[in-house]
């Protein structure tokens, strides 16, 4: 009887101590970052610098697993179905966790129920770009041509952020464009460079290298505040589409039911990684603002953003696919 009581006492002690141990011991093996976009995209670039910093801090390898395609559904579903042990982290954006539910009738994942928020990572704006060989020099010239040739100009998008930005642009400018979807913004940029599409609104991390090289021409920035990387570039609002204002954000999630101590440990590790020298280059080069939160703050922010993006999508008249 005494032995049984002693065993029960030890078991209870172990159970009560487990959350502390889980936090102290984690991580004990490589961590996988699932990115629902292709290599080279802004989300991928951020995941890689964060992974490098986390690997240095923990001594464990961080593997970047790109799963692009199907409107980011492939990566999101894979992350949602992964074991809830903290060794799969989903690095994504408002595309999967604020916009998709308003763009599609059915998702293979639930952006709230299937994930536990960890932390915000960054916020930024997008840039309206065209081929450097295109005849348009300003947003006004582009809009004038589009009004004279309804449905003739095509815009590409490889994320919901890019898609909604393009849809909002044509709605607010009073023009009709042809939308061409891509698996990622990098693929859309390739076709823009090749002349298969005429314009797109893409994240700065993807667009700026081509703008700097002279292969793409920037016409406007998507938020009300100009980009620190392109200070001479007017905002789309300044360029004549009054009231235009839309950006994007990055964040990290883990599968639902991941132990809270592990989520807290990941929050600490990702915050440290985001403040690291390795990540500083990404934030500076992409014009992304650091955006760190607690898990509860990210949950609240995500809910607010989902409402905001839903309103934008409804006002833009985008029918669910």
C-alpha positions, -999 to 999 in steps of 0.1 A, spaced: 0 0 0 28 23 9 46 15 -23 14 23 -43 11 56 -25 47 64 -32 43 56 -69 12 78 -71 31 106 -54 60 103 -78 36 102 -108 17 133 -96 50 151 -91 62 142 -126 29 154 -141 30 187 -123 67 192 -131 63 182 -168 54 217 -181 86 231 -166 107 203 -179 90 206 -214 101 242 -215 136 236 -201 144 206 -224 129 220 -256 143 218 -282 160 184 -282 159 177 -319 157 197 -352 128 220 -357 109 223 -390 97 257 -403 69 251 -428 66 280 -453 35 279 -476 53 299 -503 82 293 -527 119 298 -519 129 334 -525 97 349 -513 96 374 -484 82 348 -461 109 323 -471 136 349 -466 124 357 -431 120 321 -421 156 314 -432 172 342 -412 151 333 -381 160 297 -385 197 305 -387 195 326 -355 175 300 -337 199 273 -347 228 293 -333 209 300 -300 196 264 -294 223 243 -310 196 225 -330 191 225 -367 162 244 -381 149 229 -414 130 252 -438 103 232 -456 88 252 -485 53 239 -495 40 264 -520 8 261 -542 -29 258 -540 -33 293 -525 -10 284 -497 -34 256 -487 -7 228 -490 16 244 -465 -12 254 -441 -28 220 -441 6 203 -436 13 225 -406 -21 220 -391 -19 182 -393 17 180 -379 23 166 -344 16 192 -317 50 189 -301 66 222 -310 89 208 -336 67 221 -365 64 259 -367 43 275 -394 58 308 -407 31 325 -427 12 357 -433 -23 373 -434 -27 353 -466 -34 321 -447 -48 335 -414 -69 366 -423 -77 366 -461 -81 331 -473 -113 324 -453 -130 353 -471 -116 344 -506 -125 307 -507 -157 288 -499 -139 259 -482 -104 257 -466 -86 224 -458 -77 239 -424 -92 262 -399 -70 293 -393 -82 296 -357 -91 261 -344 -62 242 -360 -34 265 -348 -20 280 -316 -6 315 -321 31 320 -311 41 356 -321 39 382 -347 71 387 -367 68 417 -390 47 442 -409 53 458 -443 39 473 -474 38 463 -511 49 480 -543 31 483 -576 55 473 -603 55 470 -641 81 460 -666 107 486 -673 98 484 -710 62 493 -704 51 527 -716 36 538 -683 56 562 -661 30 569 -634 0 554 -617 -22 580 -635 -9 569 -669 -15 532 -661 -50 540 -649 -58 561 -680 -47 533 -703 -66 507 -683 -98 528 -686 -94 530 -723 -87 493 -726 -109 475 -701 -98 439 -694 -68 441 -716 -41 446 -689 -34 416 -666 -21 416 -631 -5 386 -614 -5 376 -577 11 348 -558 -4 354 -524 -37 367 -510 -19 399 -500 -9 405 -536 -43 394 -549 -64 416 -526 -41 446 -532 -46 442 -570 -83 438 -566 -86 468 -543 -65 488 -568 -88 482 -597 -119 488 -576 -107 521 -562 -92 532 -595 -124 523 -614 -106 500 -639 -110 465 -651 -80 442 -650 -75 405 -657 -63 385 -627 -37 358 -633 -30 336 -602 5 321 -594 18 297 -568 40 325 -554 50 361 -561 84 351 -574 67 331 -602 45 361 -610 75 384 -611 92 360 -636 62 363 -660 61 401 -654 97 403 -665 89 381 -695 59 402 -706 32 375 -699 15 399 -675 16 437 -673 16 445 -636 14 433 -600 15 445 -564 42 425 -546 60 426 -513 91 448 -512 114 419 -505 105 403 -538 102 434 -558 130 457 -547 159 436 -562 143 439 -596 136 476 -591 172 483 -581 184 463 -612 162 484 -635 142 454 -647 110 465 -631 96 500 -627 79 509 -594 49 532 -597 35 534 -562 37 520 -526 7 504 -510 5 520 -476 -2 556 -466 34 560 -455 62 559 -481 88 531 -479 121 540 -463 138 520 -490 120 539 -518 116 574 -503 111 590 -537 83 566 -547 49 581 -540 23 561 -523 -6 549 -545 -28 572 -525 -5 602 -533 -4 591 -569 -41 596 -573 -60 566 -560 -72 584 -529 -77 563 -498 -57 533 -511 -39 516 -481 -31 480 -477 -1 461 -463 9 426 -451 22 409 -419 42 379 -409 36 356 -379 43 322 -364 19 295 -353 22 259 -342 -4 231 -344 -33 234 -319 -28 216 -286 9 222 -286 18 225 -248 17 260 -235 52 259 -220 66 249 -255 46 278 -271 61 302 -246 96 288 -252 91 293 -289 78 328 -284 110 336 -265 133 319 -291 116 336 -321 117 370 -304 154 366 -298 159 354 -334 140 384 -348 162 408 -329 194 390 -340 220 404 -364 210 376 -388 175 389 -390 184 426 -390 195 424 -426 162 411 -437 141 437 -418 163 465 -432 166 453 -467 128 445 -471 115 476 -453 97 453 -428 89 467 -393 96 444 -364 63 432 -349 66 409 -319 36 399 -297 26 374 -270 5 345 -282 -26 361 -268 -18 394 -285 -14 376 -318 -47 358 -314 -64 392 -308 -46 408 -337 -54 379 -361 -92 382 -352 -91 420 -359 -72 415 -392 -96 388 -403 -125 412 -399 -106 440 -417 -96 418 -447 -131 404 -449 -145 439 -452 -119 449 -479 -127 418 -499 -164 423 -497 -161 459 -507 -139 450 -536 -166 427 -548 -144 396 -549 -166 365 -551 -155 334 -531 -139 307 -553 
